[in-house]
Amino acid sequence: MDLDEMLTAPPDVAAWQLADAELLRLIPELSLRMRQLEALRVRLIHQVDQRCVAEQVGASSPGNWLAGAATMTPGQANKIVKLGRELANHPEVAAAFDAGDTDYDQIRVIVELLNKVPDPDAPARSDDNAATETDSDASGDGDGDGDGDGDGENVFDIVGTDATRTEACARYLLYAARTEDSTTLARRAKALELILNGDKKNPDSENTELNEFHASPGLGGRVHLKGHLDAASGEALLTALSALSKPRPGADNRDGQHGKDQRTPAQRRADALTHIVRSYLDSGQAPTEGGERPHINVFVDADDLAATTDDHQHRHHHKGRRRGPAWMPWLGPISLDLAAQISCDADITPSPWTPTATPSTSDAPPA
């Protein structure tokens, strides 16, 4: 079956009837066509942008119109609009995108690097440092992810001897994109950026003053994490998480069964982060807070805790009395079951209560 014939009515394609050889032939062809169609969408939305068509039909911007017309997030739509504007300044890169030689993510990596090239119109050949090091350093940044270009081919055999800096960088990355995915290409582009900006002190990726980390209690009782770190801090974090987030087959699995670790990678990383935090608190090396070593504090009524952990007909006492919930200073109310779990290896300290049912030694609401 021909690909064009299939694309006239994709839902009608009986994939199960296709021979193995047809599947192996059609999937790469379809992937190429999808890249070409994605490039066509970028070109079309750029025309919408240039002609102000979106504003003529009442949209506030081309990105806003595309988000509604294609049912995508405004962030995704604006990235497409932005890419169309940037490709207009780099026709050679746009041609490779239109031909399907590179995919959307690879093109974004290349264009992002081109926007950072210093003296973009200067001859590339005049910078002997970048010329001689680009092929060796940018193709092999020490992590083994590049293809290495091990045949010793001079970089100017790829980019041309009369290219400007921007043209040289574009051709070099387009050449690498033939065999590298967007993640590997991004590392190569980062190495190239460091070569081109070798005299720049403290680039953004290494600037600790730009670090941000937010840990915010959500309305649903969970904590939401968001932030970004400099290269050194990020490497330290990923190193700490790596060993602790590996699959651990055995009885320590969440389902209590021996065998394959059923946790997803995201769950393993979350468990690893929790382990790191608790190990630090248990080490006793953390500074005190309020004169005490920081730990999880839970306020709970003694009768409620006893009723949750031991059934000895405790529920029959104080009939009509409303139970719980327990309380934590940062996140507020939690279930009595979680309070009982925390109490298993906790120090329990009795706390007197005032007649108004509030702890006399704490600002926490009644438990």
C-alpha positions in Angstrom: 0.0 0.0 0.0 1.3 3.5 -0.9 1.7 6.1 1.9 -0.3 8.7 -0.1 -3.2 6.3 -0.4 -3.1 5.6 3.3 -3.2 9.3 4.2 -6.3 10.0 2.2 -8.3 8.1 4.9 -6.0 7.1 7.9 -8.9 5.7 10.0 -9.6 3.2 7.3 -6.1 1.7 7.2 -6.2 -1.9 8.4 -2.8 -1.9 10.0 -3.1 -5.5 11.1 -3.3 -6.6 7.5 0.0 -5.0 6.5 3.0 -7.3 5.9 6.1 -6.9 8.1 8.1 -5.4 5.2 5.4 -2.9 4.6 5.4 -1.8 8.2 9.1 -1.3 8.2 8.9 0.7 5.0 5.9 2.8 5.8 6.8 4.0 9.4 10.0 5.9 8.3 8.2 7.3 5.3 5.3 8.5 7.6 7.8 10.0 10.1 9.4 12.0 7.3 6.0 13.2 6.1 5.1 14.2 9.6 8.2 16.3 9.9 7.5 18.0 6.6 3.9 18.7 7.7 5.1 20.2 10.9 7.4 22.5 9.0 4.5 23.4 6.7 2.4 24.4 9.7 5.2 26.7 10.9 5.4 28.3 7.5 1.6 28.8 7.3 1.3 30.3 10.8 4.2 32.7 10.0 2.1 34.0 7.1 -0.8 34.4 9.5 1.6 36.3 11.7 2.9 38.5 8.9 -0.5 39.4 7.5 -2.1 40.0 10.9 -4.9 37.6 9.9 -5.5 36.4 13.4 -6.2 40.0 14.6 -8.6 40.5 11.7 -10.8 37.6 13.0 -10.8 38.9 16.6 -7.8 37.0 18.1 -5.4 38.9 20.3 -2.4 37.4 18.7 -1.4 34.6 16.3 -0.5 32.4 19.2 -3.9 32.9 20.8 -5.7 32.1 17.6 -3.6 28.9 17.0 -4.2 27.7 20.5 -7.9 27.8 20.0 -7.9 26.6 16.4 -5.6 23.6 17.1 -6.6 22.9 20.7 -3.1 23.3 22.1 -1.8 25.2 25.0 -0.9 28.9 24.5 2.7 28.1 25.4 2.9 25.5 22.6 1.2 27.8 20.1 3.5 30.8 20.9 6.6 28.6 20.4 5.4 27.8 16.9 4.8 31.4 16.1 8.2 32.4 17.5 9.9 29.6 15.5 8.3 30.9 12.3 9.7 34.4 13.0 13.2 33.1 13.7 13.4 30.8 10.7 12.7 33.7 8.5 16.2 34.9 9.4 17.8 31.6 8.7 16.7 30.3 5.3 19.2 27.5 5.2 17.8 26.0 8.5 14.3 26.6 7.3 15.0 24.6 4.1 16.3 21.7 6.1 13.2 21.7 8.2 10.9 21.9 5.2 12.7 18.9 3.6 12.1 16.8 6.7 15.9 16.5 7.4 15.4 17.7 11.0 12.4 17.5 13.3 10.8 20.3 15.3 12.8 19.8 18.5 16.1 19.7 16.6 15.3 22.9 14.8 14.4 24.7 18.1 17.8 23.7 19.5 19.6 25.0 16.4 17.7 28.3 16.3 18.2 28.9 20.0 22.0 28.5 19.5 22.0 30.8 16.5 20.4 33.5 18.5 23.4 33.5 20.9 26.2 33.6 18.3 28.4 36.6 19.0 29.3 38.8 16.0 27.0 36.6 13.8 28.0 38.2 10.5 31.8 37.9 11.1 33.7 35.3 9.1 33.9 32.0 10.9 37.4 31.4 9.6 38.8 34.4 11.5 38.2 32.7 14.8 40.9 30.1 14.8 40.0 29.0 18.3 36.5 28.1 17.5 37.5 26.7 14.1 40.0 24.2 15.4 38.1 23.2 18.5 34.6 22.9 17.3 34.9 19.5 15.7 36.8 17.9 18.6 35.1 19.6 21.6 31.5 20.0 20.5 31.3 16.6 19.0 32.7 14.9 22.1 31.9 16.7 25.3 33.1 13.8 27.5 29.8 12.0 28.0 30.1 9.7 25.0 26.8 11.0 23.5 28.2 12.5 20.3 29.1 10.6 17.2 32.6 11.9 17.6 33.1 12.5 13.8 36.0 10.1 14.3 37.3 10.4 10.7 39.1 13.6 11.7 37.1 15.6 9.1 37.9 19.3 9.4 35.0 21.4 10.4 35.3 23.7 7.4 34.8 20.7 5.1 31.3 20.7 6.6 30.5 24.4 6.9 32.6 25.9 4.0 35.5 28.2 4.2 33.6 31.4 3.4 30.8 31.0 5.9 29.9 33.5 8.5 29.7 32.5 12.1 26.0 32.0 12.0 26.1 30.0 8.8 29.0 27.9 10.1 27.1 27.0 13.3 23.9 26.3 11.4 25.6 24.0 8.9 27.6 22.2 11.6 24.5 21.5 13.8 22.4 20.5 10.7 25.2 18.0 9.8 25.1 16.6 13.4 21.3 16.4 13.4 21.4 13.8 10.7 22.5 11.2 13.3 21.6 12.7 16.7 18.3 13.2 18.5 17.4 16.6 20.0 18.8 15.8 23.5 22.3 14.9 22.1 22.1 17.8 19.7 21.4 20.2 22.6 24.5 19.0 24.4 26.5 19.6 21.2 25.0 23.1 20.9 25.8 23.9 24.5 29.5 22.9 23.9 29.6 25.0 20.8 28.1 28.0 22.8 30.8 27.6 25.4 33.5 27.7 22.7 32.0 30.8 21.0 31.6 32.6 24.3 34.8 31.4 25.9 35.6 34.8 27.4 32.2 35.2 29.0 32.3 34.8 32.8 29.6 33.0 34.7 27.2 32.1 31.9 23.5 31.7 32.8 23.8 27.9 33.1 26.4 28.3 35.8 25.1 31.4 37.6 24.0 30.4 41.1 22.2 33.7 41.5 19.6 32.6 39.1 18.7 29.5 41.1 15.1 29.2 42.2 13.2 26.6 44.1 9.6 26.7 45.2 7.9 24.2 47.6 4.2 25.3 47.9 1.4 23.5 49.8 -1.5 23.0 47.4 -5.2 23.3 48.1 -5.5 19.5 47.9 -3.0 18.9 50.7 0.0 18.0 48.5 3.2 19.9 48.1 4.1 21.2 44.6 7.8 21.6 43.6 9.1 23.9 41.0 12.5 25.4 40.2 15.7 25.4 38.3 19.4 25.1 39.3 22.8 25.9 38.0 24.8 23.2 36.3 26.9 22.3 39.4 23.9 22.2 41.8 21.8 20.3 39.3 24.6 17.7 38.7 24.9 17.2 42.5 21.1 16.7 42.8 20.9 14.3 39.9 23.9 12.4 41.3 22.2 12.1 44.7 18.9 10.9 43.1 20.5 8.5 40.7 21.7 5.8 43.1 18.5 6.0 45.2 16.1 6.0 42.4 17.2 2.8 40.7 14.7 -0.1 40.7 14.9 -2.3 43.8 13.4 -5.7 43.2 12.4 -7.4 46.4 10.2 -7.1 49.5 10.7 -3.4 49.7 8.4 -2.8 46.7 5.2 -0.9 47.3 3.1 -4.0 46.9 5.1 -6.0 49.4 5.8 -8.7 46.9 9.1 -10.2 45.7 9.8 -9.5 42.1 10.0 -6.5 39.7 9.9 -3.0 41.2 6.4 -1.8 40.3 7.2 1.9 40.9 7.4 4.3 37.9 10.6 6.3 37.3 8.9 9.4 38.6 7.8 7.5 41.8 11.3 6.2 42.3 12.7 9.8 42.1 10.1 11.1 44.5 11.0 8.3 47.0 14.7 9.1 46.5 14.1 12.8 47.3 12.1 11.9 50.4 14.9 9.5 51.5 17.5 12.3 51.1 15.5 14.8 53.1 14.7 12.3 55.9 18.3 11.1 56.1 19.4 14.7 56.5 16.9 15.4 59.3 17.9 12.1 61.0 21.6 13.0 60.8 21.3 15.7 63.5 23.4 18.1 61.4 20.6 20.4 60.5 20.5 23.7 62.3 17.9 24.0 65.0 14.6 25.7 64.5 12.8 27.2 67.5 15.5 25.7 69.7 14.7 22.2 68.5 16.2 19.8 65.9 13.9 20.1 62.9 11.6 17.1 62.3 8.0 16.5 61.3 5.7 17.7 64.0 2.2 16.4 64.2 -0.5 17.5 66.6 -3.2 14.9 67.3 -5.7 14.2 70.1 -4.4 11.3 72.2 -7.8 9.5 72.1 -8.0 9.9 68.3 -4.5 8.4 67.9 -5.3 5.5 70.2 -8.6 4.8 68.4 -6.7 4.7 65.1 -3.8 2.5 66.3 -5.6 0.1 68.7 -9.2 -1.0 68.5 -9.7 -2.3 72.1 -13.3 -0.9 72.1 -11.9 2.6 72.4 -14.5 3.8 69.9 -17.2 3.2 72.5 -15.8 5.9 74.8 -16.9 9.5 74.4 -19.8 8.7 72.1 -20.9 11.7 70.1 -17.4 13.2 70.2 -16.1 14.3 66.8 -12.7 12.9 65.8 -9.7 14.5 64.2 -8.2 15.4 62.0 -4.5 15.6 63.0 -2.5 18.7 62.2 1.0 19.6 60.8 2.4 23.1 61.0 3.2 23.5 57.3 0.4 21.5 55.5 -2.4 21.8 58.1 -4.9 18.9 58.5 -3.9 15.3 57.7 -5.7 12.0 58.1 -5.5 10.1 61.4 -4.1 7.1 59.4 -1.1 9.2 58.3 -0.6 10.5 61.8 -0.6 6.9 63.1 2.0 5.9 60.5 4.3 8.8 61.5 3.8 8.0 65.2 5.3 4.5 64.7 8.9 5.7 65.1 8.2 9.1 66.7 8.7 10.7 70.0 5.3 11.4 71.5 5.1 14.4 73.8 1.9 15.1 75.8 0.7 18.7 75.3 -1.8 20.4 77.6 -4.9 22.0 76.1 -6.7 25.1 77.0 -10.5 25.1 77.7 -11.0 26.4 74.2 -9.5 23.2 72.8 -6.3 24.7 71.5 -2.7 23.7 72.4 -1.4 26.0 75.1 2.2 25.7 73.8 1.5 25.9 70.1 -0.1 28.1 67.6 -1.5 25.1 65.7 -5.3 24.8 65.3 -7.1 22.2 67.4 -6.3 18.6 66.4 
